[in-house]
């Protein structure tokens, strides 16, 4: 299968080609058609399987129509850490080079004023960590009534970091009619309850057994014989 078989727009296909990719990873091949069709998606995949492109590419296609308004972003991507949020921003800048979309990043450790200026210009794509997003919302600097697509990425890491109450609050602030894309490497009971509460008849895409290592990771075992050898090993 090629990217050209997935129903992506010409602009997105050109950007993918310019990036040197021709063959989608399993999660991209399975998830992209569902996202383009407007369905909620529950994706179970490890970091390193290409899931960022599995949601950024079809989102770019969906965003080719319409314009963002001040303080009212069109799409929202939640990430557990500012490093992951910055990586997603890079993906949008790379694949969306021909789209001229406004991408805003709301993360800690960055000037509040600079981030507010981006929101005021109108954000087609808002990428945020939960705490900073709720901070903006509670200050009245941000409205979530225009969200068309909500992405919750690395949900099991959100759980580990104590963000699930924030995620539940955010899910209740965005429109009921939004499309939700939910990605997690594992499905503990708390995450399962979250998907049952906030996803509507999702397409389930599972490309790796829970808690397995991504194929891009090489694992090795270095044996130690104990005693004094252990410290040397």
Buried (B, 14 or more C-beta within 10 A) or exposed (E): EEBEEBBBBEBBBBBBEEEEBEEBBBBBBBBBBBBBEEBBBBBBBBBEBBBBBBBBBBBBBBBBEEEBEEBBBBBBBBBBBBEBBBEBBEBBEBBBBBBEBBBBBBBEEEEBEEBBEBBEEBBBBBBBBBEBBBBBBEEEBBBBEBBBBBBBBBBBBBBEBEBBEBBEEBBEBBEEEBBBBBBBBBBEEEBEEBBEEBBEEBBEBBBBEEEEEBEEEEEEEEEEEEEEEEEEE
